[in-house]
């Protein structure tokens, strides 16, 4: 799901939008108007978690992951986060 159709997803974080790109080799990149970063990710379908290991910045986990209607919904630090598939 994450890497399909080019692997690009948009996240609206209120004051800015970020674009995440997921690659088949378990790596990802993210950029917005202020910053960019890269790292590794792993998707645990059974436990509904995506773990992001951002190079030099640490790890964060998206929990309660659900894919529906071209969106991935989940929680990061108890805050709802929605990844929307870029077209």
MARSE-51898 format. One record per residue: chain; x, y, z of N, C-alpha, C, O in turn. Coordinates in pm, 1 decimal. Example, Ala and Ser with C-alpha at 12.3 -4.5 7.8 and 13.67 -1.06 7.14 Angstrom:
// MARSE-51898
+-------+----------+----------+----------+----------+----------+----------+----------+----------+----------+----------+----------+----------+
: chain :       nu :       nv :       nw :      cau :      cav :      caw :       cu :       cv :       cw :       ou :       ov :       ow :
+-------+----------+----------+----------+----------+----------+----------+----------+----------+----------+----------+----------+----------+
:     A :   1319.0 :   -569.0 :    780.0 :   1230.0 :   -450.0 :    780.0 :   1320.0 :   -330.0 :    780.0 :   1423.6 :   -331.9 :    846.5 :
:     A :   1285.0 :   -225.0 :    708.0 :   1367.0 :   -106.0 :    714.0 :   1290.0 :      3.0 :    787.0 :   1340.9 :    113.8 :    803.9 :
+-------+----------+----------+----------+----------+----------+----------+----------+----------+----------+----------+----------+----------+
//
This chain:
// MARSE-51898
+-------+----------+----------+----------+----------+----------+----------+----------+----------+----------+----------+----------+----------+
: chain :       nu :       nv :       nw :      cau :      cav :      caw :       cu :       cv :       cw :       ou :       ov :       ow :
+-------+----------+----------+----------+----------+----------+----------+----------+----------+----------+----------+----------+----------+
:     A :     83.2 :   -120.3 :      0.0 :      0.0 :      0.0 :      0.0 :     87.1 :    125.9 :      0.0 :     63.2 :    217.7 :    -78.5 :
:     A :    187.7 :    130.5 :     87.6 :    267.8 :    251.9 :    101.3 :    343.9 :    288.9 :    -25.6 :    356.6 :    407.0 :    -57.9 :
:     A :    394.5 :    189.5 :    -97.7 :    479.7 :    218.3 :   -213.5 :    405.6 :    219.2 :   -346.9 :    465.6 :    249.4 :   -450.1 :
:     A :    277.3 :    187.0 :   -346.7 :    200.5 :    178.5 :   -471.9 :    193.8 :    313.7 :   -543.6 :    191.8 :    419.0 :   -479.8 :
:     A :    190.6 :    309.1 :   -674.8 :    172.2 :    429.0 :   -758.7 :    271.0 :    540.7 :   -727.2 :    232.4 :    657.4 :   -722.3 :
:     A :    395.8 :    507.1 :   -706.0 :    498.5 :    607.8 :   -680.5 :    525.4 :    633.2 :   -533.8 :    624.2 :    698.7 :   -500.6 :
:     A :    440.7 :    583.6 :   -444.4 :    466.0 :    591.2 :   -300.6 :    456.0 :    727.9 :   -236.9 :    508.9 :    748.3 :   -127.6 :
:     A :    389.3 :    823.0 :   -302.3 :    381.0 :    958.8 :   -246.2 :    250.7 :    979.5 :   -169.8 :    142.0 :    946.3 :   -217.0 :
:     A :    265.8 :   1035.9 :    -49.6 :    152.6 :   1063.8 :     39.0 :    168.3 :   1204.4 :     95.4 :    279.9 :   1250.3 :    119.8 :
:     A :     56.0 :   1272.3 :    115.9 :     57.2 :   1406.7 :    172.6 :     -4.7 :   1404.3 :    311.6 :   -106.0 :   1338.5 :    335.4 :
:     A :     58.6 :   1477.7 :    403.2 :      7.4 :   1490.6 :    539.6 :    -13.4 :   1638.5 :    567.9 :     79.7 :   1718.1 :    555.6 :
:     A :   -135.5 :   1675.8 :    605.9 :   -167.3 :   1813.9 :    641.6 :   -147.5 :   1827.8 :    791.5 :   -222.5 :   1770.8 :    870.7 :
:     A :    -44.9 :   1904.8 :    830.1 :    -12.2 :   1920.5 :    971.5 :    -55.2 :   2056.7 :   1024.5 :     10.6 :   2113.5 :   1111.8 :
:     A :   -163.8 :   2108.3 :    972.6 :   -215.1 :   2236.5 :   1019.8 :   -144.6 :   2352.8 :    953.1 :   -194.2 :   2407.3 :    854.5 :
:     A :    -29.2 :   2391.6 :   1005.9 :     41.4 :   2507.1 :    952.3 :    120.8 :   2474.7 :    825.8 :    161.2 :   2565.4 :    753.0 :
:     A :    143.2 :   2346.8 :    799.5 :    217.1 :   2309.6 :    678.9 :    173.6 :   2172.3 :    629.6 :    111.6 :   2094.7 :    702.3 :
:     A :    207.5 :   2144.7 :    504.5 :    181.3 :   2013.0 :    447.4 :    314.6 :   1946.2 :    420.4 :    408.8 :   2010.0 :    373.2 :
:     A :    322.1 :   1819.0 :    450.2 :    443.0 :   1741.6 :    424.9 :    413.6 :   1635.8 :    320.2 :    302.5 :   1583.1 :    313.2 :
:     A :    513.1 :   1605.4 :    239.5 :    501.3 :   1497.9 :    142.2 :    598.0 :   1386.9 :    180.3 :    718.9 :   1408.2 :    189.8 :
:     A :    543.1 :   1268.6 :    201.7 :    622.2 :   1149.5 :    232.5 :    630.4 :   1064.6 :    107.0 :    530.9 :   1047.0 :     36.7 :
:     A :    749.1 :   1011.9 :     78.8 :    767.1 :    917.2 :    -30.8 :    824.8 :    788.9 :     26.9 :    929.8 :    790.2 :     91.1 :
:     A :    755.2 :    677.9 :      3.4 :    797.2 :    547.5 :     54.6 :    855.9 :    465.1 :    -59.4 :    801.8 :    462.2 :   -169.9 :
:     A :    968.3 :    397.7 :    -30.8 :   1037.6 :    317.4 :   -130.6 :   1032.2 :    169.9 :    -92.7 :   1016.6 :    135.2 :     24.3 :
:     A :   1045.3 :     83.4 :   -193.6 :   1036.2 :    -61.6 :   -172.6 :   1145.8 :   -117.5 :    -82.4 :   1128.5 :   -224.9 :    -24.7 :
:     A :   1257.9 :    -47.1 :    -69.1 :   1369.1 :    -98.4 :     11.0 :   1357.9 :    -63.7 :    159.6 :   1453.7 :    -82.3 :    234.6 :
:     A :   1240.6 :    -12.9 :    203.0 :   1220.7 :     19.0 :    344.2 :   1267.5 :    157.4 :    383.9 :   1274.9 :    188.6 :    502.7 :
:     A :   1299.3 :    240.9 :    286.0 :   1341.2 :    377.7 :    315.1 :   1228.8 :    474.4 :    279.1 :   1139.7 :    442.1 :    200.6 :
:     A :   1234.9 :    593.9 :    338.2 :   1137.3 :    697.8 :    305.3 :   1205.7 :    833.5 :    309.1 :   1312.1 :    849.6 :    368.9 :
:     A :   1143.1 :    929.9 :    244.8 :   1186.1 :   1068.6 :    255.6 :   1062.7 :   1152.4 :    284.5 :    950.6 :   1115.0 :    249.7 :
:     A :   1085.2 :   1265.9 :    348.6 :    975.1 :   1356.6 :    380.2 :   1024.6 :   1499.4 :    360.3 :   1137.0 :   1532.9 :    397.6 :
:     A :    939.8 :   1582.8 :    301.3 :    977.3 :   1722.8 :    288.4 :    853.7 :   1811.1 :    301.2 :    741.7 :   1770.7 :    270.2 :
:     A :    878.2 :   1932.0 :    347.6 :    774.6 :   2034.9 :    351.3 :    842.2 :   2167.1 :    316.6 :    956.8 :   2168.0 :    271.5 :
:     A :    773.7 :   2276.7 :    336.7 :    828.2 :   2406.5 :    296.8 :    948.1 :   2449.3 :    381.5 :   1024.4 :   2536.6 :    340.2 :
:     A :    965.6 :   2389.0 :    499.6 :   1071.8 :   2431.5 :    590.2 :   1186.9 :   2332.7 :    604.5 :   1296.9 :   2371.9 :    643.4 :
:     A :   1163.6 :   2205.7 :    573.7 :   1260.9 :   2104.1 :    612.0 :   1248.1 :   1981.0 :    522.9 :   1148.1 :   1963.0 :    453.4 :
:     A :   1350.3 :   1897.2 :    526.4 :   1339.1 :   1765.3 :    465.7 :   1420.2 :   1666.7 :    548.2 :   1514.7 :   1704.6 :    617.3 :
:     A :   1382.6 :   1541.3 :    540.2 :   1448.2 :   1437.1 :    618.6 :   1430.6 :   1304.9 :    546.0 :   1353.6 :   1293.8 :    450.6 :
:     A :   1503.6 :   1205.1 :    593.4 :   1493.1 :   1071.6 :    535.4 :   1521.6 :    969.6 :    644.3 :   1573.7 :   1002.9 :    750.7 :
:     A :   1486.9 :    846.5 :    616.3 :   1512.6 :    740.5 :    712.2 :   1456.6 :    609.2 :    664.0 :   1437.6 :    587.3 :    544.3 :
:     A :   1430.4 :    521.6 :    760.4 :   1376.5 :    389.0 :    730.1 :   1239.8 :    375.4 :    795.4 :   1210.4 :    440.1 :    895.9 :
:     A :   1156.8 :    290.1 :    736.5 :   1026.0 :    263.6 :    794.7 :   1000.6 :    113.8 :    793.7 :   1060.7 :     39.4 :    716.2 :
:     A :    910.2 :     70.9 :    881.5 :    862.0 :    -67.6 :    876.9 :    713.4 :    -65.9 :    908.4 :    667.2 :      7.4 :    995.7 :
:     A :    639.9 :   -148.6 :    835.1 :    495.0 :   -157.1 :    851.8 :    462.2 :   -291.5 :    913.6 :    491.2 :   -396.3 :    855.8 :
:     A :    401.9 :   -288.2 :   1030.4 :    358.8 :   -408.8 :   1101.7 :    207.9 :   -419.1 :   1083.7 :    130.5 :   -362.5 :   1160.9 :
:     A :    167.7 :   -492.6 :    980.1 :     25.5 :   -501.0 :    945.6 :    -55.9 :   -567.1 :   1056.1 :   -168.0 :   -524.6 :   1084.2 :
:     A :     -1.4 :   -669.9 :   1118.6 :    -72.7 :   -742.6 :   1223.7 :   -107.8 :   -651.7 :   1342.0 :   -219.8 :   -655.4 :   1392.9 :
:     A :    -10.8 :   -570.2 :   1385.1 :    -31.9 :   -482.0 :   1499.9 :    -72.3 :   -340.3 :   1460.9 :    -84.5 :   -252.7 :   1546.5 :
:     A :    -93.2 :   -318.0 :   1330.7 :   -139.9 :   -188.9 :   1279.1 :    -49.1 :    -73.0 :   1320.9 :    -94.9 :     27.2 :   1375.6 :
:     A :     82.5 :    -89.4 :   1293.4 :    179.7 :     13.8 :   1328.9 :    275.5 :     39.0 :   1213.2 :    313.3 :    -53.2 :   1141.0 :
:     A :    314.0 :    165.1 :   1196.9 :    423.1 :    201.4 :   1107.5 :    528.6 :    268.7 :   1194.4 :    500.0 :    367.3 :   1262.4 :
:     A :    649.6 :    215.8 :   1192.0 :    759.8 :    273.2 :   1268.0 :    848.3 :    352.1 :   1172.5 :    890.7 :    301.0 :   1068.8 :
:     A :    875.6 :    476.4 :   1208.2 :    961.1 :    564.5 :   1129.4 :   1089.5 :    588.9 :   1207.6 :   1084.6 :    633.5 :   1322.3 :
:     A :   1203.4 :    560.4 :   1147.4 :   1333.4 :    588.1 :   1207.8 :   1397.6 :    697.8 :   1123.3 :   1452.7 :    671.2 :   1016.6 :
:     A :   1389.8 :    820.8 :   1172.3 :   1438.0 :    936.1 :   1097.2 :   1586.6 :    955.9 :   1126.7 :   1625.8 :    971.3 :   1242.4 :
:     A :   1667.6 :    955.4 :   1023.7 :   1812.7 :    966.7 :   1038.5 :   1850.9 :   1088.0 :   1122.6 :   1817.5 :   1201.5 :   1088.6 :
:     A :   1921.6 :   1062.4 :   1233.2 :   1970.5 :   1169.1 :   1319.3 :   1866.2 :   1236.9 :   1405.2 :   1898.1 :   1331.6 :   1477.1 :
:     A :   1740.7 :   1190.4 :   1399.7 :   1634.5 :   1259.0 :   1474.9 :   1553.9 :   1167.3 :   1565.3 :   1475.3 :   1215.1 :   1647.1 :
:     A :   1571.8 :   1038.8 :   1552.5 :   1499.1 :    947.6 :   1639.4 :   1386.3 :    874.3 :   1569.3 :   1370.1 :    880.7 :   1447.5 :
:     A :   1309.4 :    804.8 :   1650.8 :   1204.6 :    716.0 :   1601.1 :   1067.9 :    762.8 :   1648.7 :   1053.4 :    809.8 :   1761.5 :
:     A :    968.0 :    749.8 :   1562.2 :    830.4 :    770.0 :   1606.4 :    743.9 :    662.0 :   1544.9 :    778.1 :    604.4 :   1441.6 :
:     A :    631.3 :    635.1 :   1609.3 :    544.1 :    525.4 :   1568.6 :    403.8 :    577.6 :   1541.8 :    347.5 :    652.6 :   1621.6 :
:     A :    348.7 :    537.0 :   1428.7 :    208.7 :    563.9 :   1396.6 :    131.5 :    438.0 :   1433.3 :    158.7 :    330.5 :   1379.8 :
:     A :     35.0 :    450.7 :   1524.3 :    -41.7 :    336.4 :   1572.9 :   -185.6 :    342.6 :   1523.1 :   -230.1 :    444.6 :   1470.3 :
:     A :   -257.7 :    232.2 :   1540.5 :   -398.2 :    220.9 :   1499.1 :   -413.8 :    251.9 :   1350.3 :   -508.3 :    319.2 :   1309.2 :
:     A :   -319.8 :    202.0 :   1270.7 :   -315.0 :    230.3 :   1127.5 :   -427.6 :    158.1 :   1054.1 :   -446.2 :     37.3 :   1069.0 :
:     A :   -502.1 :    234.4 :    974.6 :   -608.4 :    178.3 :    891.0 :   -601.6 :    242.7 :    753.5 :   -585.0 :    364.1 :    741.5 :
:     A :   -614.6 :    160.5 :    649.8 :   -616.5 :    210.5 :    512.7 :   -758.8 :    202.7 :    459.7 :   -821.2 :     96.6 :    462.7 :
:     A :   -810.4 :    316.5 :    410.6 :   -946.3 :    319.4 :    358.3 :   -960.9 :    438.4 :    264.5 :   -918.6 :    549.4 :    296.8 :
:     A :  -1020.7 :    415.0 :    148.7 :  -1053.8 :    521.6 :     53.3 :   -934.2 :    609.7 :     16.8 :   -947.1 :    732.0 :     10.5 :
:     A :   -818.2 :    548.5 :     -7.1 :   -700.9 :    624.7 :    -47.3 :   -634.9 :    702.3 :     64.1 :   -552.8 :    790.3 :     38.2 :
:     A :   -669.4 :    671.0 :    188.4 :   -611.6 :    739.5 :    304.2 :   -560.7 :    637.3 :    404.6 :   -616.1 :    528.2 :    418.4 :
:     A :   -454.3 :    674.8 :    474.3 :   -405.9 :    596.3 :    587.0 :   -429.5 :    680.9 :    710.8 :   -374.6 :    790.3 :    724.0 :
:     A :   -511.2 :    629.7 :    801.1 :   -540.5 :    698.6 :    926.5 :   -466.8 :    629.3 :   1039.3 :   -451.7 :    507.1 :   1038.8 :
:     A :   -420.8 :    707.3 :   1136.3 :   -355.0 :    650.2 :   1252.6 :   -328.2 :    758.0 :   1355.4 :   -373.6 :    871.6 :   1341.8 :
:     A :   -253.7 :    721.2 :   1458.8 :   -220.9 :    815.5 :   1565.5 :    -70.9 :    818.7 :   1588.2 :     -5.3 :    714.8 :   1596.3 :
:     A :    -17.7 :    939.8 :   1598.2 :    121.2 :    960.4 :   1636.4 :    117.9 :   1044.7 :   1762.9 :     67.8 :   1157.1 :   1762.2 :
:     A :    171.9 :    989.7 :   1872.1 :    167.8 :   1057.8 :   2002.5 :     25.3 :   1098.7 :   2039.3 :      1.9 :   1211.3 :   2083.2 :
:     A :    -69.5 :   1006.8 :   2021.3 :   -211.2 :   1027.7 :   2053.7 :   -277.9 :   1138.1 :   1971.7 :   -385.7 :   1185.2 :   2007.8 :
:     A :   -215.0 :   1179.4 :   1862.6 :   -273.3 :   1281.0 :   1775.1 :   -308.6 :   1215.5 :   1642.1 :   -225.4 :   1148.4 :   1581.1 :
:     A :   -431.9 :   1235.5 :   1597.8 :   -474.7 :   1174.8 :   1472.4 :   -393.4 :   1230.5 :   1355.8 :   -373.9 :   1351.4 :   1343.4 :
:     A :   -347.4 :   1140.5 :   1272.0 :   -268.2 :   1176.4 :   1154.9 :   -327.3 :   1105.8 :   1034.2 :   -362.7 :    988.2 :   1041.8 :
:     A :   -338.0 :   1177.4 :    922.6 :   -395.3 :   1119.8 :    801.5 :   -297.7 :   1139.3 :    685.6 :   -258.6 :   1251.5 :    653.6 :
:     A :   -259.4 :   1028.4 :    624.2 :   -180.2 :   1030.4 :    502.2 :   -278.0 :   1017.5 :    385.9 :   -357.0 :    923.2 :    381.7 :
:     A :   -273.5 :   1111.4 :    291.3 :   -362.0 :   1109.3 :    175.2 :   -277.3 :   1078.5 :     51.9 :   -175.4 :   1143.1 :     27.6 :
:     A :   -320.5 :    979.2 :    -25.5 :   -246.0 :    937.2 :   -144.3 :   -239.6 :   1050.9 :   -245.3 :   -342.8 :   1106.1 :   -283.5 :
:     A :   -118.1 :   1086.3 :   -289.1 :   -102.2 :   1188.7 :   -392.1 :   -138.6 :   1130.7 :   -527.0 :   -104.7 :   1016.2 :   -557.1 :
:     A :   -206.8 :   1208.5 :   -607.6 :   -248.5 :   1160.6 :   -739.9 :   -163.7 :   1220.1 :   -848.6 :   -184.7 :   1190.8 :   -966.3 :
+-------+----------+----------+----------+----------+----------+----------+----------+----------+----------+----------+----------+----------+
//
